[in-house]
Amino acid sequence: PPPPTQEEHDKLCAEEEALCKTLSEGLCRKLDARARGQMSSEDHIAACKIWAWELVEAPGGLDMVKMVGFAWRRKARKFGKRWGGLEAAFTEIKDFGARFSEGTSLVYGAIKTARMVDGIAKAAKKKEEERYEAKMKKLEG
């Protein structure tokens, strides 16, 4: 397919921005209601579960819900006071490990991609040479 025009790109960006604004406003309303005591913990949990199921139905929604949930759990552990703050310290260590792992994964991915591209280029060059040799043999014979 041809690349999108600037107009199509701008339209998609505006749609994405509107969606993100809607999602963030909904999240803020839910958190504000819970923080102000207007919603019980049980009601908040039930409302979040319903909202999460709605989000999962959207394209890419499942990954988004997983990432947000993971981030919230990490933040909660980081600022939590369970086990005399020991859980927060362990979370800091896990966060460092995760950042290190993500960094090494990116480097590994770049190296692997470079090797794949190099292999494809070599295979294409070899195929082109074989075609050239076949044409030369055909012309000679």
C-alpha positions as CSV (number, residue, x, y, z in Angstrom):
1,P,0.0,0.0,0.0
2,P,1.2,3.5,-0.6
3,P,2.3,5.6,2.4
4,P,-0.3,7.8,4.0
5,T,-0.6,11.4,2.8
6,Q,0.1,14.2,5.2
7,E,-3.6,14.8,5.5
8,E,-4.3,11.2,6.4
9,H,-1.4,11.2,8.9
10,D,-2.8,14.4,10.5
11,K,-6.2,12.9,10.8
12,L,-4.9,9.7,12.4
13,C,-2.8,11.8,14.9
14,A,-5.9,13.9,15.8
15,E,-8.0,10.7,16.3
16,E,-5.3,9.2,18.5
17,E,-5.0,12.3,20.5
18,A,-8.8,12.5,21.0
19,L,-8.8,8.8,22.1
20,C,-5.9,9.3,24.6
21,K,-7.7,12.4,26.0
22,T,-10.9,10.5,26.5
23,L,-9.1,7.6,28.2
24,S,-7.1,9.9,30.5
25,E,-10.2,11.9,31.4
26,G,-12.0,8.6,32.3
27,L,-9.1,7.4,34.3
28,C,-8.9,10.7,36.2
29,R,-12.6,10.7,37.0
30,K,-12.4,7.1,38.4
31,L,-9.3,7.9,40.5
32,D,-10.7,11.2,41.7
33,A,-14.0,9.6,42.8
34,R,-12.1,6.9,44.7
35,A,-9.6,9.4,46.2
36,R,-12.4,11.6,47.5
37,G,-14.3,8.7,49.1
38,Q,-17.2,9.0,46.7
39,M,-16.7,5.3,45.7
40,S,-16.0,2.3,47.9
41,S,-13.0,0.1,47.2
42,E,-15.3,-2.7,46.0
43,D,-17.2,-0.4,43.6
44,H,-14.0,1.1,42.3
45,I,-12.6,-2.4,41.6
46,A,-15.8,-3.4,39.9
47,A,-15.9,-0.2,37.7
48,C,-12.2,-0.7,36.8
49,K,-12.8,-4.3,35.8
50,I,-15.7,-3.3,33.5
51,W,-13.6,-0.5,32.0
52,A,-10.7,-2.8,31.5
53,W,-12.9,-5.3,29.6
54,E,-14.2,-2.4,27.4
55,L,-10.6,-1.4,26.7
56,V,-9.5,-4.9,25.9
57,E,-12.1,-5.0,23.1
58,A,-10.3,-2.0,21.3
59,P,-7.5,-2.7,18.8
60,G,-4.3,-3.0,20.9
61,G,-6.4,-2.7,24.0
62,L,-5.2,-5.9,25.7
63,D,-1.6,-4.9,25.5
64,M,-2.4,-1.4,26.8
65,V,-4.4,-2.8,29.8
66,K,-1.5,-5.2,30.6
67,M,1.1,-2.4,30.5
68,V,-1.0,0.0,32.6
69,G,-1.8,-2.7,35.2
70,F,1.9,-3.7,35.4
71,A,2.9,0.0,35.9
72,W,0.3,0.6,38.5
73,R,1.3,-2.5,40.5
74,R,4.9,-1.5,40.4
75,K,4.1,2.1,41.6
76,A,1.9,0.7,44.4
77,R,4.7,-1.6,45.5
78,K,7.3,1.2,45.3
79,F,5.3,3.5,47.6
80,G,3.7,0.8,49.7
81,K,4.8,0.3,53.3
82,R,4.4,-3.4,53.5
83,W,7.0,-5.4,55.3
84,G,8.5,-2.2,56.8
85,G,9.4,-0.8,53.4
86,L,11.3,-3.9,52.3
87,E,8.9,-4.5,49.4
88,A,9.6,-1.0,48.1
89,A,13.3,-1.7,48.2
90,F,12.9,-5.0,46.3
91,T,10.7,-3.2,43.8
92,E,13.5,-0.7,43.1
93,I,15.9,-3.5,42.5
94,K,13.4,-5.2,40.2
95,D,12.9,-2.0,38.3
96,F,16.6,-1.6,37.8
97,G,16.8,-5.2,36.6
98,A,13.9,-4.6,34.2
99,R,15.4,-1.4,32.8
100,F,18.7,-3.2,32.3
101,S,17.0,-6.2,30.7
102,E,15.0,-3.9,28.4
103,G,18.2,-2.1,27.3
104,T,20.1,-5.3,26.6
105,S,17.0,-6.7,24.7
106,L,17.1,-3.6,22.5
107,V,20.8,-4.0,21.8
108,Y,20.3,-7.8,21.1
109,G,17.4,-7.0,18.9
110,A,19.4,-4.5,16.9
111,I,22.3,-6.9,16.5
112,K,19.9,-9.7,15.4
113,T,18.2,-7.4,12.9
114,A,21.5,-6.3,11.5
115,R,22.6,-10.0,11.0
116,M,19.2,-10.8,9.4
117,V,19.6,-7.9,7.0
118,D,23.1,-8.8,6.2
119,G,22.0,-12.4,5.5
120,I,19.2,-11.3,3.3
121,A,21.6,-9.0,1.4
122,K,24.1,-11.8,0.9
123,A,21.4,-14.2,-0.3
124,A,20.1,-11.6,-2.7
125,K,23.6,-11.0,-4.1
126,K,24.3,-14.7,-4.4
127,K,21.0,-15.2,-6.3
128,E,21.8,-12.3,-8.6
129,E,25.2,-13.8,-9.3
130,E,23.6,-17.1,-10.1
131,R,21.2,-15.5,-12.5
132,Y,24.0,-13.7,-14.2
133,E,26.0,-16.9,-14.5
134,A,23.0,-18.7,-15.9
135,K,22.4,-15.9,-18.5
136,M,26.1,-16.0,-19.5
137,K,26.0,-19.8,-19.9
138,K,22.8,-19.5,-22.0
139,L,24.5,-16.9,-24.2
140,E,27.6,-19.0,-24.7
141,G,25.7,-22.2,-25.3
